[in-house]
Amino acid sequence: SMDCHEDFSRWFRDPQYLRDSITPRFEGVALSLIDDGAEVIVTACAAFSALTLSGYARISSTEVPVIEAVHAAGHMARTLGTMYRRYGISTSKQHTFKGIAPDLVKQFLPSSASP
């Protein structure tokens, strides 16, 4: 995690700040993930769409792509819509997913959390 506690709107308003302050911190975290074996970086915060909008798509000096989750989700929604319109394929309506077993959830969440 980059541990960012700031006004994210600045990332969109100030390309110089994004390039000089945010991108190096992002790359530092990404490079440590790559050292751990990551082959793609997927962002998990909409603020990182500022990177995509500025043309940033690959970790410097690597071939590791950066996938920005908000844009990826938008493309996935578009694809699902196209599949429905063209082929009648939609998300499952079978309701077979019953959630994660409570004993498995307890392994990953603190005891105060409920499944």
Steps between C-alpha positions, in 0.01 A plus 500: 500500500620851424350634823356806325299739710445797277262679270483263204346767279847655474613188313257594220561876507879505519684273252838616631409397855374165375821441306744625766334389824245224443652295218835441678322381816268280295794351312687433824211292629448335159867405470489328839197303377685411182795381711247275677392354165222731375463500122226764485400782732126557546407816686218491751415867547322729255760771569750294301298569186701824497800287400308342212368836384857635494608213272673291764452131420824315585741497792820678391791281391276191499248332274245489784168660402284709732129420479282771650199334662236766425577504129523120492159474669351741246633292213370182662153654540505604136603149395221344708250739343621412151478128574144543624389706200667279240462153649254523787774400746476658844616438852378180659151500646542155653589635848737216573766711674431470871784720619819408678479236771503665846789284621711619203406864564617466862847405377540835324297750702542616858272330751294821535400487130192309397468316167 
